[in-house]
Amino acid sequence: MPASVQDVFRPPVECGMCRDVRHVERVHTITPQHFEHRYAYSGRPVVVTDGQKNWTAPQTFSFAFFKSIYADDSPVLENFERDCQFFPYQTEFRNLRHVFNMTSERAEMRGEPWYIGWSNCDSSAANILRVHYERPYFLPQAAESSKTDWIFMGTPGFGAHMHIDHVGNPSWQAQIRGRKLWTLEPPPECYFECVPMEVVVEPGEIIVLDTNIWYHKTLIVSQELSITIGSEYD
């Protein structure tokens, strides 16, 4: 079903999830118990500023790195499988193979700007990715992350349009490189009780957000390539 149709038939949410929220809180050294009690399933967005402790992803992830981890017959490159999703946003790219074939000048931010995203449905690549990051330390002990990684990458001044997701669970997104401005808006049924918010997520931080209930858009506000990786959790 097209996303626009799904939006029309989206079930209304209980506005208590945002009624007393006026800004996105920033926390650190938070325990899984505190995170579960206040944020995990409440719909309240939060940025964990030390969320990437001991990760090597910031020193490793790059355009060239992602290009190198996929075999030529990887399902990710052509989106052959149902679980392989690709988001071109406002670009001409048809799939991830098309992205990786862009000129070196454009990949190095010396050409036309771009922003794309994809779900990693390649298990071999997933094993390589997860050498460089781990399950965020603050997630509830009983929670499990999805087996599918989501990766978003792009150049300054670009990002995702305002939208709402149609996935099963809340998600976390780790800002590996670059800075990204998030604009959040409550669902229409909560417009008179809740307020829009903005927050800039810095490198090394993780934003946790239920993208099924918060409308959101992003904008890269740094002068370097932005790389974000994330997953859902139950």
TAPE-V103253 format. One record per residue. N is the residue number from 0. RES is the residue in one letter. SS is DSSP state (2 for helix, 1 for strand, 0 for the rest). PSI is psi in radians with two decimals (none if undefined). OMEGA is omega in whole degrees, -180 to 180 (none if undefined). Layout:
# TAPE-V103253
n=N res=RES ss=SS psi=PSI omega=OMEGA
n=N res=RES ss=SS psi=PSI omega=OMEGA
This chain:
# TAPE-V103253
n=0 res=M ss=0 psi=2.30 omega=179
n=1 res=P ss=0 psi=2.59 omega=-177
n=2 res=A ss=2 psi=-0.64 omega=-179
n=3 res=S ss=2 psi=-0.62 omega=178
n=4 res=V ss=2 psi=-0.70 omega=178
n=5 res=Q ss=2 psi=-0.65 omega=179
n=6 res=D ss=2 psi=-0.72 omega=-178
n=7 res=V ss=2 psi=-0.69 omega=-176
n=8 res=F ss=0 psi=0.25 omega=178
n=9 res=R ss=0 psi=2.27 omega=179
n=10 res=P ss=0 psi=2.48 omega=180
n=11 res=P ss=0 psi=2.66 omega=-179
n=12 res=V ss=0 psi=2.83 omega=175
n=13 res=E ss=0 psi=2.10 omega=-172
n=14 res=C ss=2 psi=-0.06 omega=174
n=15 res=G ss=2 psi=-0.35 omega=-179
n=16 res=M ss=2 psi=-0.29 omega=-179
n=17 res=C ss=0 psi=0.01 omega=-172
n=18 res=R ss=0 psi=-0.67 omega=-177
n=19 res=D ss=0 psi=0.29 omega=-178
n=20 res=V ss=0 psi=2.09 omega=-179
n=21 res=R ss=0 psi=-0.22 omega=176
n=22 res=H ss=0 psi=2.82 omega=178
n=23 res=V ss=0 psi=2.05 omega=-178
n=24 res=E ss=1 psi=2.64 omega=176
n=25 res=R ss=1 psi=2.22 omega=-176
n=26 res=V ss=1 psi=2.88 omega=175
n=27 res=H ss=0 psi=2.85 omega=-177
n=28 res=T ss=0 psi=0.76 omega=-179
n=29 res=I ss=0 psi=2.43 omega=-180
n=30 res=T ss=0 psi=2.68 omega=176
n=31 res=P ss=2 psi=-0.60 omega=-179
n=32 res=Q ss=2 psi=-0.78 omega=178
n=33 res=H ss=2 psi=-0.74 omega=179
n=34 res=F ss=2 psi=-0.76 omega=180
n=35 res=E ss=2 psi=-0.72 omega=-177
n=36 res=H ss=2 psi=-0.70 omega=-172
n=37 res=R ss=2 psi=-0.57 omega=-169
n=38 res=Y ss=2 psi=-0.68 omega=-162
n=39 res=A ss=2 psi=-0.79 omega=-175
n=40 res=Y ss=0 psi=0.27 omega=-176
n=41 res=S ss=0 psi=-0.28 omega=-174
n=42 res=G ss=0 psi=-0.06 omega=-180
n=43 res=R ss=0 psi=2.07 omega=-180
n=44 res=P ss=0 psi=2.68 omega=-179
n=45 res=V ss=1 psi=2.61 omega=172
n=46 res=V ss=1 psi=2.17 omega=177
n=47 res=V ss=1 psi=1.95 omega=-170
n=48 res=T ss=0 psi=-0.37 omega=178
n=49 res=D ss=0 psi=0.57 omega=-173
n=50 res=G ss=0 psi=-0.29 omega=-176
n=51 res=Q ss=0 psi=0.57 omega=-179
n=52 res=K ss=0 psi=2.28 omega=176
n=53 res=N ss=0 psi=0.22 omega=176
n=54 res=W ss=0 psi=2.52 omega=174
n=55 res=T ss=0 psi=0.01 omega=-180
n=56 res=A ss=2 psi=-0.73 omega=-178
n=57 res=P ss=2 psi=-0.52 omega=180
n=58 res=Q ss=2 psi=-0.16 omega=-171
n=59 res=T ss=2 psi=-0.78 omega=-173
n=60 res=F ss=0 psi=2.32 omega=178
n=61 res=S ss=0 psi=3.01 omega=176
n=62 res=F ss=2 psi=-0.82 omega=-178
n=63 res=A ss=2 psi=-0.65 omega=179
n=64 res=F ss=2 psi=-0.85 omega=180
n=65 res=F ss=2 psi=-0.70 omega=179
n=66 res=K ss=2 psi=-0.55 omega=-175
n=67 res=S ss=2 psi=-0.33 omega=-172
n=68 res=I ss=0 psi=-0.10 omega=-178
n=69 res=Y ss=0 psi=2.20 omega=173
n=70 res=A ss=0 psi=2.79 omega=-176
n=71 res=D ss=0 psi=-0.45 omega=-180
n=72 res=D ss=0 psi=0.28 omega=-179
n=73 res=S ss=0 psi=2.37 omega=178
n=74 res=P ss=2 psi=-0.36 omega=180
n=75 res=V ss=2 psi=-0.64 omega=-172
n=76 res=L ss=2 psi=-0.55 omega=-176
n=77 res=E ss=2 psi=-0.06 omega=-178
n=78 res=N ss=0 psi=0.79 omega=-179
n=79 res=F ss=0 psi=-0.56 omega=-173
n=80 res=E ss=0 psi=2.74 omega=-177
n=81 res=R ss=0 psi=-0.63 omega=-177
n=82 res=D ss=0 psi=-0.06 omega=180
n=83 res=C ss=0 psi=1.75 omega=-178
n=84 res=Q ss=0 psi=2.51 omega=179
n=85 res=F ss=1 psi=2.36 omega=-179
n=86 res=F ss=1 psi=1.86 omega=-179
n=87 res=P ss=0 psi=-0.29 omega=-174
n=88 res=Y ss=0 psi=-2.27 omega=-175
n=89 res=Q ss=0 psi=0.84 omega=179
n=90 res=T ss=0 psi=3.04 omega=-180
n=91 res=E ss=0 psi=0.04 omega=-174
n=92 res=F ss=0 psi=2.40 omega=-180
n=93 res=R ss=0 psi=-0.55 omega=-178
n=94 res=N ss=0 psi=-3.13 omega=-176
n=95 res=L ss=2 psi=-0.54 omega=176
n=96 res=R ss=2 psi=-0.73 omega=178
n=97 res=H ss=2 psi=-0.70 omega=178
n=98 res=V ss=2 psi=-0.86 omega=-176
n=99 res=F ss=2 psi=-0.21 omega=178
n=100 res=N ss=0 psi=0.12 omega=177
n=101 res=M ss=0 psi=2.84 omega=-179
n=102 res=T ss=0 psi=2.69 omega=179
n=103 res=S ss=2 psi=-0.58 omega=179
n=104 res=E ss=2 psi=-0.77 omega=-180
n=105 res=R ss=2 psi=-0.69 omega=179
n=106 res=A ss=2 psi=-0.52 omega=-179
n=107 res=E ss=0 psi=0.33 omega=174
n=108 res=M ss=0 psi=0.55 omega=176
n=109 res=R ss=0 psi=0.36 omega=179
n=110 res=G ss=0 psi=-2.69 omega=-179
n=111 res=E ss=0 psi=2.35 omega=-179
n=112 res=P ss=0 psi=2.79 omega=-178
n=113 res=W ss=0 psi=2.78 omega=176
n=114 res=Y ss=1 psi=2.24 omega=-178
n=115 res=I ss=1 psi=2.92 omega=175
n=116 res=G ss=1 psi=2.73 omega=177
n=117 res=W ss=1 psi=2.74 omega=174
n=118 res=S ss=1 psi=2.30 omega=-177
n=119 res=N ss=1 psi=1.85 omega=180
n=120 res=C ss=0 psi=0.28 omega=-179
n=121 res=D ss=0 psi=1.92 omega=-175
n=122 res=S ss=2 psi=-0.60 omega=179
n=123 res=S ss=2 psi=-0.77 omega=178
n=124 res=A ss=2 psi=-0.63 omega=179
n=125 res=A ss=2 psi=-0.70 omega=179
n=126 res=N ss=2 psi=-0.62 omega=178
n=127 res=I ss=2 psi=-0.77 omega=-180
n=128 res=L ss=2 psi=-0.73 omega=-172
n=129 res=R ss=0 psi=-0.03 omega=168
n=130 res=V ss=0 psi=-0.47 omega=-171
n=131 res=H ss=0 psi=-0.03 omega=172
n=132 res=Y ss=0 psi=2.86 omega=-180
n=133 res=E ss=0 psi=3.00 omega=178
n=134 res=R ss=0 psi=2.22 omega=-179
n=135 res=P ss=0 psi=2.35 omega=-172
n=136 res=Y ss=0 psi=-0.39 omega=-172
n=137 res=F ss=0 psi=-0.13 omega=-180
n=138 res=L ss=0 psi=2.56 omega=178
n=139 res=P ss=0 psi=2.54 omega=-175
n=140 res=Q ss=0 psi=-0.57 omega=-178
n=141 res=A ss=0 psi=-0.13 omega=-177
n=142 res=A ss=0 psi=2.56 omega=176
n=143 res=E ss=0 psi=2.39 omega=176
n=144 res=S ss=1 psi=2.67 omega=175
n=145 res=S ss=0 psi=2.67 omega=177
n=146 res=K ss=0 psi=-0.16 omega=-178
n=147 res=T ss=0 psi=2.15 omega=174
n=148 res=D ss=1 psi=2.50 omega=173
n=149 res=W ss=1 psi=2.29 omega=-177
n=150 res=I ss=1 psi=2.33 omega=178
n=151 res=F ss=1 psi=2.35 omega=-174
n=152 res=M ss=1 psi=2.45 omega=179
n=153 res=G ss=1 psi=3.13 omega=-173
n=154 res=T ss=0 psi=2.86 omega=-177
n=155 res=P ss=0 psi=2.49 omega=176
n=156 res=G ss=0 psi=-0.10 omega=179
n=157 res=F ss=0 psi=2.94 omega=179
n=158 res=G ss=0 psi=-2.89 omega=-179
n=159 res=A ss=0 psi=2.50 omega=178
n=160 res=H ss=0 psi=2.93 omega=178
n=161 res=M ss=0 psi=2.22 omega=-178
n=162 res=H ss=1 psi=3.01 omega=172
n=163 res=I ss=0 psi=2.53 omega=-178
n=164 res=D ss=0 psi=2.83 omega=177
n=165 res=H ss=0 psi=1.18 omega=178
n=166 res=V ss=0 psi=3.11 omega=-171
n=167 res=G ss=0 psi=-0.45 omega=-168
n=168 res=N ss=0 psi=2.99 omega=171
n=169 res=P ss=0 psi=2.91 omega=-179
n=170 res=S ss=1 psi=2.84 omega=172
n=171 res=W ss=1 psi=2.55 omega=177
n=172 res=Q ss=1 psi=2.13 omega=-178
n=173 res=A ss=1 psi=2.18 omega=178
n=174 res=Q ss=1 psi=1.76 omega=-175
n=175 res=I ss=1 psi=-0.84 omega=179
n=176 res=R ss=1 psi=2.67 omega=179
n=177 res=G ss=0 psi=3.07 omega=178
n=178 res=R ss=0 psi=2.43 omega=-176
n=179 res=K ss=1 psi=2.25 omega=176
n=180 res=L ss=1 psi=2.17 omega=176
n=181 res=W ss=1 psi=2.28 omega=173
n=182 res=T ss=1 psi=2.15 omega=-177
n=183 res=L ss=1 psi=2.39 omega=175
n=184 res=E ss=1 psi=2.42 omega=179
n=185 res=P ss=0 psi=2.80 omega=177
n=186 res=P ss=0 psi=2.75 omega=-174
n=187 res=P ss=2 psi=-0.65 omega=-177
n=188 res=E ss=2 psi=-0.18 omega=-178
n=189 res=C ss=2 psi=0.16 omega=-175
n=190 res=Y ss=0 psi=-0.53 omega=-177
n=191 res=F ss=0 psi=-0.06 omega=-179
n=192 res=E ss=0 psi=-0.38 omega=-175
n=193 res=C ss=0 psi=2.93 omega=-175
n=194 res=V ss=0 psi=2.63 omega=172
n=195 res=P ss=0 psi=2.72 omega=-179
n=196 res=M ss=1 psi=2.74 omega=174
n=197 res=E ss=1 psi=2.59 omega=176
n=198 res=V ss=1 psi=2.45 omega=175
n=199 res=V ss=1 psi=2.19 omega=179
n=200 res=V ss=1 psi=2.15 omega=-175
n=201 res=E ss=0 psi=2.84 omega=175
n=202 res=P ss=0 psi=2.38 omega=-178
n=203 res=G ss=0 psi=-0.16 omega=-178
n=204 res=E ss=0 psi=2.80 omega=177
n=205 res=I ss=1 psi=2.23 omega=173
n=206 res=I ss=1 psi=2.37 omega=177
n=207 res=V ss=1 psi=2.18 omega=-171
n=208 res=L ss=1 psi=2.43 omega=171
n=209 res=D ss=0 psi=1.67 omega=-176
n=210 res=T ss=0 psi=-0.02 omega=175
n=211 res=N ss=0 psi=-0.35 omega=-177
n=212 res=I ss=0 psi=-0.40 omega=176
n=213 res=W ss=0 psi=2.15 omega=169
n=214 res=Y ss=1 psi=2.47 omega=-173
n=215 res=H ss=1 psi=2.62 omega=171
n=216 res=K ss=1 psi=2.79 omega=-178
n=217 res=T ss=1 psi=2.71 omega=178
n=218 res=L ss=1 psi=2.21 omega=178
n=219 res=I ss=1 psi=2.12 omega=-174
n=220 res=V ss=0 psi=0.12 omega=176
n=221 res=S ss=0 psi=3.04 omega=179
n=222 res=Q ss=0 psi=0.26 omega=178
n=223 res=E ss=0 psi=2.93 omega=178
n=224 res=L ss=0 psi=2.36 omega=177
n=225 res=S ss=1 psi=2.30 omega=176
n=226 res=I ss=1 psi=2.22 omega=-180
n=227 res=T ss=1 psi=2.42 omega=174
n=228 res=I ss=1 psi=2.50 omega=-177
n=229 res=G ss=1 psi=-3.12 omega=-178
n=230 res=S ss=1 psi=2.81 omega=171
n=231 res=E ss=1 psi=2.82 omega=172
n=232 res=Y ss=1 psi=2.63 omega=-179
n=233 res=D ss=0 psi=none omega=none
